[in-house]
């Protein structure tokens, strides 16, 4: 059985914090339920003031 989870983050050009480590509850829950990461697809979009990073996780069980 497959599951798809998308994680969206933002980085601002003038922001003081360049990287913040975060745990994503929905992804953690799926991994705890026995799913494993089959594929990771990064998507980067520039919006002028910063960058959006979408990470698509394809999970399988």
C-alpha positions, 0 to 999 in steps of 0.5 A: 500500500502506498501513501504520499506526503508532501512537506512544504517549507519556506526560506526567506532571503533576509531571514536570520535563521537559514535552517531550522530542523523540524519533525513532521508529525504525519511523516513520523506517524507513517514511518512508525506504522511501518511505512518506508520511504520509497522515493523522495521528490524535491521541488524548489520554487522561487517566489521573489522574497524567498524560496519554497521547498516542497518535498514529496515523500512516496511511502510504501508498506 
